[in-house]
Amino acid sequence: MNTNNIDPKKLSGLLGAVSKKIGVPSEQLQRELEEGKFDSAMSAMNKNDAAKFQQAVNNPKLVEKMMSTPQAKALYKKLSGEK
């Protein structure tokens, strides 16, 4: 995970929000994401969502397109506490 362009406070806030949601310590979640593993996140999803997530992970252009939507940007702002 390339975190060079992300404010560390925002990244920490986002990881904290996700970790609470899926019940995984934020340190473990960050380590897995940095290693390109999504085991904890995927185990917390239902099978349909996990399959969709895996499809997105395998298609970087799809992820880029999804993350550039206004909804994704608004969600990031909400989760990171950005105003």
N, C-alpha and C positions, 0 to 999 in steps of 0.2 A: 504494500500500500504506500503510495507516494504521499507523504504528509508534509512535504517541503513548503507547499503553498498554503497550508491551513494553519490558522492561529492555534497554537497548542491549547489555549483555554477553551476554544470552540470545539476542538477535537475531543478534549477531555469531557466536555459537557455532553457532546453527542454520544460518545462511548458510554458515559454514565447512564444516559436515558435509555439507550438500547440494552445495556446490561441489566437494568432494573426490569425492563419489559420481558426479557427472555430468561432472567434468573441466573445469569452467568457473571462472575466478577469482571469488572471492566478491564483489569490487567490481563486476564486470560483471554478475553475477547480481542483486545488490542494485539496480543501476541499471536493469536490465531490468524487474525486478518493480515498482519505483517508477513506471516509465513504463507499466506495464500490459502489458508484453511478456513472452512466455514462450518466445521463440525458442530459447534455449540449453537450457532445461529440456526442451522438447518434442523437440528434435533428439536428445537422449540417450535418449528413450523408444522402445519399439517402437511400431508403428503402432496397435495395439489400445489400449495404455495412453495414447498421445497422444490418441486419439479420446475416451476416457473422461475424460481431463483437460480437454479442450476442452469437453465436455458439462458438466462440473462448473463450469468458469469461466463458462459462459453461464447458469448457474442458481445465483445467490448463496444462495438458501434451502437448496439441496442442500449447498453448501459449509458453511454455518453448521451444518446438521444433522450433517454428517460430523465437523466439528471439535469438536462438543460431546460426542462419544462418549468413553467411558472409554479406549478404545484410542488414539484420537487424542491425548488429554491425556497418556497414559502415554508415547507416542512423543515428543511435544514435550518432556516432562521428560527423557527419555533423551537426545535429541539436544542439548538445551540444557544438559545437565549439572546440571539442577535436582534437588535431593534431596527 
